[in-house]
Amino acid sequence: MRWKGRKQSSNVEDRRGTTVRGGGGGPVAGGAIGSLLFALFRRGSGKTKLILIVGVIAACFMFKINPISLFMSTPGGGSSQVVSQKDYQPTAAEQEMFEYLKTLKGDNETIWAKIMAAEGLTYRPAKMVVYTQRTSTPGGIADAQMGPFYLPANETIYIDPSFFSELEQRFKAKGDFAQAYVIAHEVGHHIQKLLGLTDKVHGQQGRISKTEYNRLSVRLELQADFLAGVFAHHGQEKFNFLENGDIEEAMRCAEAIGDDRIQQHSHGHVQPDLFTHGTSEQRKRWFMRGYQSGRIRDGNTFDVPYNEL
């Protein structure tokens, strides 16, 4: 992928060298109260999330509680702290990855501003936090083991670049355009948030069965794959950034992180009712559909019968 020399995004926060450490030595998942609040926040509807946020703010104000303390303790009861490594110096490869992420984020902003304007829609860029090991979020602690993710609550993408090493080593999905596909997929979730689709799906949690909700999640994820393909389509037109083999890299990545492939790799068997992202074939198909079409309107995964996705 040709990426050097283009405009970089100003919406990228560098938290490399700053991490969250817990006194208990285990993974930081928030204190008892923080864990409960985080679980409720993740599972609640948009209205529930708003009530939780307002309630926490009010309680912290009334009882003079530092809101960070609700989430910054380990399961063992020890306190945790944000540690800044002042002497942190990225390697040349780490710094190049950071420059690549800023450039790719800038590409997405340029492309989606143009696409949404053409559709008469309002666009605002997501933020991106690049971190190492662990970092704080409005809902708790992000851990590198979680992989890249988009948090709708604050419209931010969180990523520890070490994920790409795991992607290559564990799933044999390598290449800079495989990485571009991952980021474009997360930006796709931001586009869904702007379109109102994310809140609509998340608002169904608790109202429908687990299997039905998982199927909605699959539709949402496959649409994000489609939107990643739309980005690739317009990015090629705008920047001519594709090189030989780049689309194949994205396809290998999509195949590697399909639910069926991951379940087979982790558990030795496949359970379709537990799918949340779609199969390898579905993920590849929807990315290619977006890449070939380039039109948002062609990616309505919610109108397709589930067994035809």
C-alpha positions in Angstrom: 0.0 0.0 0.0 1.3 3.4 -0.9 0.7 5.6 2.1 3.7 8.0 2.7 3.5 11.7 2.0 -0.2 12.3 2.5 -2.1 14.4 5.1 -2.2 12.9 8.6 -5.1 13.1 10.9 -5.0 15.5 13.9 -7.6 13.3 15.7 -5.1 10.8 16.9 -4.0 10.7 20.5 -0.6 9.2 21.3 -0.7 7.3 24.7 2.2 5.0 23.9 4.4 4.6 26.9 1.5 5.4 29.3 -0.3 2.4 30.8 -2.6 1.5 33.6 -1.1 -0.8 36.3 -3.0 -2.5 39.1 -1.8 -3.3 42.6 -3.4 -6.7 42.5 -1.3 -7.8 39.6 -4.2 -9.2 37.5 -5.9 -7.7 34.5 -7.5 -4.3 35.3 -11.2 -4.7 35.0 -12.4 -2.0 37.3 -13.4 -2.2 41.0 -16.6 -3.9 42.1 -18.7 -0.8 41.5 -16.9 0.1 38.3 -17.2 -3.5 36.9 -21.0 -3.4 37.6 -21.4 0.0 36.0 -19.3 -1.0 33.0 -21.4 -4.2 32.5 -24.6 -2.2 32.7 -23.2 0.4 30.3 -22.2 -2.2 27.7 -25.5 -4.0 27.8 -27.9 -1.0 28.2 -29.8 0.9 25.6 -29.0 4.4 24.7 -31.4 5.7 27.3 -29.9 3.4 30.0 -26.4 4.6 29.1 -27.5 8.3 29.5 -29.1 7.6 32.9 -26.0 5.8 34.1 -23.7 8.7 33.0 -25.9 11.3 34.6 -26.3 9.2 37.8 -22.5 8.6 38.2 -21.8 12.3 37.7 -24.4 13.3 40.2 -23.2 10.7 42.8 -19.6 11.7 42.4 -20.6 15.4 42.9 -22.7 14.7 45.9 -20.3 12.4 47.7 -17.1 14.1 46.4 -15.9 10.9 44.8 -13.2 10.9 42.1 -14.9 9.1 39.2 -11.6 7.5 38.1 -11.5 5.6 41.4 -14.6 3.7 40.4 -12.8 2.0 37.6 -9.1 2.1 38.7 -8.9 -0.8 41.1 -8.0 -4.4 40.5 -10.2 -7.5 41.3 -7.8 -8.2 44.2 -8.7 -4.9 45.8 -5.4 -3.1 45.2 -5.4 0.3 43.7 -4.2 0.9 40.2 -2.5 3.9 38.7 -1.7 5.5 35.4 2.0 5.2 34.8 3.8 7.4 32.3 7.1 6.2 31.1 8.9 9.5 30.5 11.9 7.7 29.0 9.8 5.8 26.5 11.4 5.9 23.1 9.6 4.1 20.3 11.7 2.0 17.9 11.9 3.0 14.3 9.4 0.4 13.4 7.0 1.5 16.1 7.2 5.1 15.0 6.6 4.2 11.4 3.5 2.3 12.5 2.3 5.3 14.4 2.8 7.5 11.3 1.0 4.9 9.2 -2.0 4.9 11.5 -2.2 8.7 11.5 -2.0 8.7 7.7 -4.6 6.0 7.3 -6.9 7.8 9.7 -6.5 10.9 7.6 -7.3 9.0 4.5 -10.6 7.7 6.1 -11.5 11.2 7.1 -11.0 12.6 3.6 -12.9 9.8 2.0 -15.9 9.7 4.4 -16.3 13.4 4.4 -16.7 13.3 0.7 -19.0 10.3 0.6 -21.3 11.5 3.3 -21.5 15.0 1.8 -22.5 13.5 -1.5 -25.3 11.7 0.3 -26.5 14.9 2.0 -25.3 13.6 5.4 -23.4 15.3 8.2 -19.9 13.9 8.9 -17.7 14.4 11.9 -14.5 12.4 12.3 -13.9 9.8 15.0 -11.0 10.1 17.4 -8.3 7.4 17.7 -6.3 6.5 20.7 -3.0 4.6 20.1 -1.8 3.0 23.3 0.4 0.3 24.7 -0.8 -2.6 27.0 -3.7 -0.8 28.8 -5.4 2.5 28.8 -8.4 4.1 30.4 -11.7 4.7 28.6 -15.1 6.2 29.7 -16.3 2.6 30.3 -13.3 1.1 32.1 -9.9 -0.2 31.0 -9.0 -1.1 27.5 -6.5 -4.0 27.3 -4.4 -4.9 24.3 -5.8 -8.4 24.4 -9.2 -7.0 23.4 -7.9 -6.0 20.0 -8.9 -2.7 18.2 -12.4 -1.5 18.9 -14.7 1.4 18.5 -16.4 2.9 21.5 -19.7 4.6 20.5 -20.0 6.5 23.8 -17.2 8.8 22.9 -16.8 8.0 19.2 -13.3 6.8 19.6 -11.2 4.0 18.2 -8.8 2.3 20.6 -5.8 0.4 19.3 -2.6 -1.1 20.6 -0.5 -1.7 17.4 0.9 -4.9 18.9 -2.4 -6.4 17.7 -1.0 -6.4 14.1 1.9 -8.6 15.2 -0.6 -11.1 16.7 -2.7 -10.9 13.6 0.4 -11.9 11.6 1.8 -14.5 13.9 -1.4 -16.2 15.1 -3.6 -15.9 12.1 -1.0 -15.5 9.3 -2.7 -12.3 8.1 0.0 -9.9 7.3 0.6 -6.8 5.1 -0.1 -3.1 5.5 -3.5 -3.4 3.7 -4.6 -6.1 6.1 -4.0 -3.5 8.7 -5.8 -0.9 6.7 -8.8 -3.2 6.5 -8.9 -3.5 10.3 -8.8 0.3 10.8 -11.4 0.9 8.0 -13.7 -1.6 9.7 -13.5 0.3 13.0 -14.1 3.6 11.1 -17.1 1.8 9.5 -18.6 1.4 13.0 -18.2 5.1 13.4 -20.2 5.7 10.2 -22.9 3.4 11.5 -23.0 5.4 14.7 -23.5 8.6 12.7 -26.2 6.9 10.7 -28.0 5.9 13.9 -27.7 2.2 13.3 -25.4 1.4 16.2 -27.8 2.8 18.8 -30.7 1.1 17.1 -29.0 -2.3 17.4 -27.6 -1.9 20.9 -31.0 -0.7 22.1 -32.3 -4.2 21.3 -30.1 -5.8 23.9 -32.2 -7.3 26.7 -35.4 -7.0 24.7 -34.7 -9.9 22.4 -33.1 -13.3 22.8 -29.4 -13.8 22.9 -29.4 -15.6 19.6 -31.5 -12.9 18.0 -29.2 -10.2 19.3 -26.1 -12.0 18.1 -27.7 -12.1 14.6 -28.2 -8.3 14.7 -24.5 -8.0 15.8 -23.5 -10.1 12.8 -25.4 -7.8 10.5 -23.7 -4.7 12.1 -20.3 -6.2 11.7 -20.7 -7.4 8.1 -22.0 -3.9 7.3 -18.8 -2.5 8.8 -16.8 -4.8 6.5 -18.8 -3.5 3.6 -18.1 0.1 4.6 -14.4 -0.8 4.8 -14.7 -2.0 1.2 -16.4 1.3 0.3 -13.4 3.1 1.8 -11.0 1.0 -0.3 -13.0 1.8 -3.5 -12.9 5.5 -3.0 -9.4 5.5 -1.5 -8.1 3.9 -4.7 -9.9 6.5 -6.8 -8.6 9.4 -4.7 -5.1 8.3 -3.8 -4.3 5.4 -6.1 -2.9 3.7 -2.9 -3.4 0.1 -3.8 -0.5 -2.1 -4.9 -0.5 -5.7 -6.3 -1.7 -8.1 -3.6 -3.3 -5.5 -1.3 -6.9 -6.6 -1.8 -5.8 -10.2 -1.3 -4.2 -9.1 2.0 -7.5 -7.7 3.2 -9.3 -11.0 2.1 -6.8 -13.1 4.1 -7.4 -10.9 7.1 -11.2 -11.1 6.8 -10.9 -14.9 6.5 -8.6 -15.1 9.5 -11.0 -13.3 11.8 -14.3 -14.9 10.8 -16.2 -16.3 13.7 -16.1 -19.9 12.4 -12.3 -19.7 11.9 -11.7 -18.3 15.4 -14.1 -20.8 17.1 -12.5 -23.7 15.3 -9.0 -22.5 16.2 -9.9 -21.8 19.8 -12.4 -24.5 20.7 -12.1 -27.1 18.0 -15.7 -26.8 16.9 -18.1 -24.2 15.5 -21.3 -22.8 17.2 -23.2 -20.6 14.7 -25.6 -19.3 17.4 -22.7 -17.7 19.1 -21.5 -15.8 16.0 -21.2 -12.1 16.5 -19.1 -11.0 13.5 -19.9 -13.4 10.7 -18.1 -16.3 9.0 -14.9 -15.9 7.1 -16.7 -16.2 3.7 -19.3 -13.6 4.8 -16.7 -11.1 5.9 -14.8 -11.5 2.6 -18.0 -11.3 0.5 -19.3 -8.1 2.2 -15.9 -6.4 2.0 -15.7 -7.2 -1.7 -19.2 -6.0 -2.3 -18.3 -2.6 -0.8 -15.1 -2.4 -2.7 -16.8 -3.2 -6.0 -19.8 -0.9 -5.4 -18.5 2.1 -3.6 -22.1 3.1 -2.6 -23.4 3.1 1.0 -26.9 2.2 -0.2 -25.7 -1.2 -1.5 -24.7 -2.4 2.0 -27.9 -2.7 3.9 -27.2 -6.0 5.7 -30.4 -5.5 7.7 -32.7 -6.1 4.7 -31.1 -9.4 3.6 -32.5 -12.7 5.0 -30.1 -13.9 7.6 -29.3 -17.2 5.9 -28.4 -15.2 2.7 -25.9 -12.9 4.3 
